[in-house]
Amino acid sequence: MRRYLAAAALAAALQAGAAGAAPTLPPITDPPTTVNIPGKFVWFDLVTPDPAAAQAFYGKVFGWSFEATPGASDYSVFSAGGRPIGGIFQPAGAAPGTRWLAFVSVRDMDAAMTRLGRTGFTTVLPATKVPGRGTHAIVRDTQGAIVGLLKSASGDPRDEPVGPGEFFWVDLYTRSVASAAAAYAYIGYQIVPADEDQGDRVMLVANGYARAGITALPPEGRQPGWLPYVQVEDVAATVAAAQAAGGKLLLAPDPAVLEGNIAVIGDPLGGVIGVIHWKPETTAEAQP
């Protein structure tokens, strides 16, 4: 029941903070690319009860800059290297806690919502047009994980190497990898097994690149969900900066995993995010 109440609160927050107030959001790409890359994760929103505290934390950890959005004083856009990559806002009414919401690009929003409904996904926020952004929607998958859909009005970012402070990867933690893989395959992803030493973990591949991973939720995990990762220059230094800013280390770097170049941290308000350092010669969607 708590999971469904949280989803309902999140939908209300998004409607009030991003759709109901009709803010003018910056385009996903500027100048427009006019390209559409279905399956690529193109935008990330942070819903938090204290945007000022969250901005202070993430600014220190990732160097993000923040700018208030005209027409919606409770929604700010954050940028990395001068490029907008996500938004942060405070929910109206009862707060659903702090959580990240990843948006994946779709070619046709109506068709995507129809396919998802047939697959067993449920609607949290129906398709909504937002000036400057395009059309977005929020759905809950068959195991309860919430994900956003976005049809960008300006096109999607091209597949290029990811710079420091930008989102690099997304993992879905779920109770049944096979079931989740089957559900997401139905909406267009190709399912590719990960390395043999990663158990039943799989990759979601679209347009020639691995876009995300699906892995089993640890036994102590409370709820399926998506975990975004940010590219950083130095994982250990980023973890230290997060702890100095009041954050927590949730998964320490392990020399046996990517040579210690990956970790998971929690912000002071409960938001969870991964950090990773990936080789410069690899591309944004290369498989971690």
Summary of the structure (lengths in Angstrom):
residues: 288
radius of gyration: 17.5
end to end distance: 34.4
largest distance: 50.2
contacts: 977
relative contact order: 0.17
helix: 23%
strand: 36%
